């Protein structure tokens, strides 16, 4: 059974979204021509606006007279000659760089004065200037006063540049000291992280966390995070198996020591996870950074309420072997989240009320075996969410009351074998959801009260036992575009 309205009957919101995407794509593909056109049109408008001022200055300076041009050439030639002589005789040292900085500051000050004078002239509607025919004593006095003002202004600019350079030199020295102190503390903490004693490692972890908070730049924050994640990626063995009842006393003592050693180092790993979670729940500098948990073995951990905003978060090829891994209330927004080829074997994985917004969320080729995975009230909005070729075996997977709003959701080639797959009260609103070639084999799959409105959901070539309440959801009419497998 299928319910497939023509494309022309799609909701207006989806048509508006498609037009917006086409417009943004057109603008991105023509970004350079648009930028050049903006510069050309803006320059033309500015030229037209200041053209009366250009004409007035041209007439005022008498640039149509050959005598004026000869005077200008004489002044320019003298300046170039002086600059050439000075440049050829001075050595390339710090005073030359300082002099260049002073000359640039003088040039900027002169341009600012000319720009402000021109703006005032434009505001006053470019009034004409009538020079006096005869220079009186008061005129000479005014010229002398203004000349002294110009010289004093240039001297003040030079003093400001020198003070600025001195301040920058002082700040640079202080920054070097800060970086040196940071490196010394980092080296000490990093060395202690390799200690054979768990207590020393715990102290090193807390020291590294404080270092990240006090780091002089964002690169140092990322460096500390990389070190903590690298520690979690180190080889990690699960808890030793229980001994048989008839084990000898020596074996029991040895087993007891191994259990204590395992418990102490597990506490170190869980402390790292807890510190990361604590820093990501608050608006700290840790947000927006990359977190690489590739291949990490998790036997529990608390990341509830953590905000992974931007950056790259990788849980690819991780193994969840027991305990409870808590992501409830977490926020993954903007960046890429990768759980590709992860294996969830035993234990609980909690994504209750977790929000995935924007970016890509990737669970490709992941396996959920004998695990309880909860996405209750999770929100997948925008971006792309892929559960491609996942294997849910003999466990409990719950998407009840989840929202897939906008973007693309892929369950293609996913296999649900045994256990329970619960999609009750799930809303696929404005999304394109694919269950292409999905398999429901000997599992209890439930789609009660599912809302497919304003979306496209495809169950083409799906096989296995079709959930009866899925047919009821389609027949109820609360659907957008839904296609079911012919085998069903």
JONOR-V227307 format. One record per backbone hydrogen bond with DSSP energy under -1.0 kcal/mol. NH is the residue of the N-H (numbers start at 1). CO is the residue of the C=O. If there is no record, write none. Layout:
# JONOR-V227307
nh->{NH | NH}
co->{CO | CO}
This chain:
# JONOR-V227307
nh->{3 | 9 | 10 | 15 | 16 | 17 | 18 | 19 | 20 | 21 | 22 | 23 | 24 | 25 | 26 | 27 | 28 | 29 | 30 | 31 | 34 | 35 | 36 | 37 | 38 | 39 | 40 | 41 | 42 | 43 | 44 | 45 | 46 | 47 | 48 | 49 | 50 | 54 | 55 | 56 | 57 | 58 | 59 | 60 | 61 | 63 | 65 | 69 | 70 | 71 | 72 | 73 | 74 | 75 | 76 | 77 | 78 | 79 | 80 | 81 | 82 | 83 | 84 | 85 | 86 | 87 | 88 | 89 | 90 | 93 | 97 | 98 | 99 | 100 | 101 | 102 | 103 | 104 | 105 | 106 | 107 | 108 | 109 | 110 | 111 | 112 | 113 | 114 | 115 | 116 | 117 | 118 | 119 | 120 | 121 | 122 | 123 | 124 | 125 | 126 | 140 | 141 | 142 | 143 | 144 | 145 | 146 | 147 | 148 | 149 | 150 | 151 | 152 | 153 | 154 | 155 | 156 | 157 | 158 | 159 | 160 | 161 | 162 | 163 | 164 | 165 | 166 | 167 | 168 | 169 | 170 | 171 | 172 | 173 | 174 | 175 | 176 | 177 | 178 | 179 | 180 | 181 | 182 | 183 | 184 | 185 | 186 | 187 | 188 | 189 | 190 | 191 | 192 | 193 | 194 | 195 | 201 | 202 | 203 | 204 | 205 | 206 | 207 | 208 | 209 | 210 | 211 | 212 | 213 | 214 | 221 | 222 | 223 | 224 | 225 | 226 | 227 | 228 | 229 | 230 | 231 | 232 | 233 | 234 | 247 | 252 | 253 | 254 | 255 | 256 | 257 | 258 | 259 | 260 | 261 | 262 | 263 | 264 | 265 | 266 | 267 | 268 | 269 | 270 | 271 | 272 | 273 | 274 | 275 | 276 | 277 | 278 | 279 | 280 | 281 | 284 | 287 | 289 | 291 | 293 | 295 | 296 | 298 | 301 | 303 | 305 | 306 | 307 | 308 | 309 | 310 | 313 | 314 | 315 | 317 | 318 | 319 | 320 | 321 | 325 | 326 | 327 | 329 | 330 | 331 | 332 | 333 | 334 | 335 | 337 | 338 | 339 | 341 | 342 | 343 | 344 | 345 | 346 | 348 | 349 | 350 | 351 | 353 | 354 | 355 | 356 | 357 | 358 | 361 | 362 | 363 | 365 | 366 | 367 | 368 | 369 | 370 | 372 | 373 | 374 | 375 | 377 | 378 | 379 | 380 | 381 | 382 | 384 | 385 | 386 | 387 | 389 | 390 | 391 | 392 | 393 | 394 | 396 | 397 | 398 | 399 | 401 | 402 | 403 | 404 | 405 | 406 | 408 | 409 | 410 | 411 | 413 | 414 | 415 | 416 | 417 | 418 | 420 | 421 | 422 | 423 | 425 | 426 | 427 | 428 | 429 | 432 | 433 | 434 | 435 | 437 | 438 | 439 | 440 | 441 | 444 | 445 | 446 | 450 | 451 | 452 | 455 | 456 | 457 | 458 | 459 | 462 | 463 | 465 | 470 | 471 | 472 | 473 | 474 | 475 | 476 | 477 | 479 | 480 | 481 | 482 | 483 | 488}
co->{482 | 6 | 7 | 11 | 12 | 13 | 14 | 15 | 16 | 17 | 18 | 19 | 20 | 21 | 22 | 23 | 24 | 25 | 26 | 28 | 30 | 31 | 32 | 33 | 34 | 35 | 36 | 37 | 38 | 39 | 40 | 41 | 42 | 43 | 44 | 45 | 46 | 50 | 51 | 52 | 53 | 54 | 55 | 56 | 57 | 58 | 62 | 65 | 66 | 67 | 68 | 69 | 70 | 71 | 72 | 73 | 74 | 75 | 76 | 77 | 78 | 79 | 80 | 81 | 82 | 83 | 84 | 85 | 86 | 91 | 93 | 94 | 95 | 96 | 97 | 98 | 99 | 100 | 101 | 102 | 103 | 104 | 105 | 106 | 107 | 108 | 109 | 110 | 111 | 112 | 113 | 114 | 115 | 116 | 117 | 118 | 119 | 120 | 122 | 121 | 136 | 137 | 138 | 139 | 140 | 141 | 142 | 143 | 144 | 145 | 146 | 147 | 148 | 149 | 150 | 151 | 152 | 153 | 154 | 155 | 156 | 157 | 158 | 159 | 160 | 161 | 162 | 163 | 164 | 165 | 166 | 167 | 168 | 169 | 170 | 171 | 172 | 173 | 174 | 175 | 176 | 177 | 178 | 179 | 180 | 181 | 182 | 183 | 184 | 185 | 186 | 187 | 188 | 189 | 191 | 192 | 197 | 198 | 199 | 200 | 201 | 202 | 203 | 204 | 205 | 206 | 207 | 208 | 209 | 210 | 217 | 218 | 219 | 220 | 221 | 222 | 223 | 224 | 225 | 226 | 227 | 228 | 229 | 231 | 244 | 248 | 249 | 250 | 251 | 252 | 253 | 254 | 255 | 256 | 257 | 258 | 259 | 260 | 261 | 262 | 263 | 264 | 265 | 266 | 267 | 268 | 269 | 270 | 271 | 272 | 273 | 274 | 275 | 276 | 277 | 282 | 284 | 286 | 312 | 314 | 316 | 293 | 319 | 324 | 326 | 328 | 303 | 280 | 331 | 307 | 333 | 336 | 291 | 338 | 340 | 315 | 296 | 343 | 298 | 348 | 301 | 350 | 352 | 327 | 306 | 355 | 308 | 357 | 333 | 360 | 313 | 362 | 364 | 339 | 318 | 367 | 320 | 369 | 323 | 372 | 325 | 374 | 376 | 351 | 330 | 379 | 332 | 381 | 384 | 337 | 386 | 388 | 363 | 342 | 391 | 344 | 393 | 347 | 396 | 349 | 398 | 400 | 375 | 354 | 403 | 356 | 405 | 359 | 408 | 361 | 410 | 412 | 387 | 366 | 415 | 368 | 417 | 371 | 420 | 373 | 422 | 424 | 399 | 378 | 427 | 380 | 429 | 383 | 432 | 385 | 434 | 436 | 411 | 390 | 439 | 392 | 441 | 395 | 444 | 397 | 446 | 448 | 423 | 402 | 451 | 404 | 407 | 456 | 409 | 458 | 460 | 435 | 414 | 463 | 416 | 419 | 443 | 421 | 447 | 426 | 478 | 452 | 431 | 481 | 433 | 483 | 459 | 438 | 440 | 467 | 467 | 468 | 469 | 470 | 471 | 472 | 474 | 477 | 452 | 455 | 3 | 457 | 485}
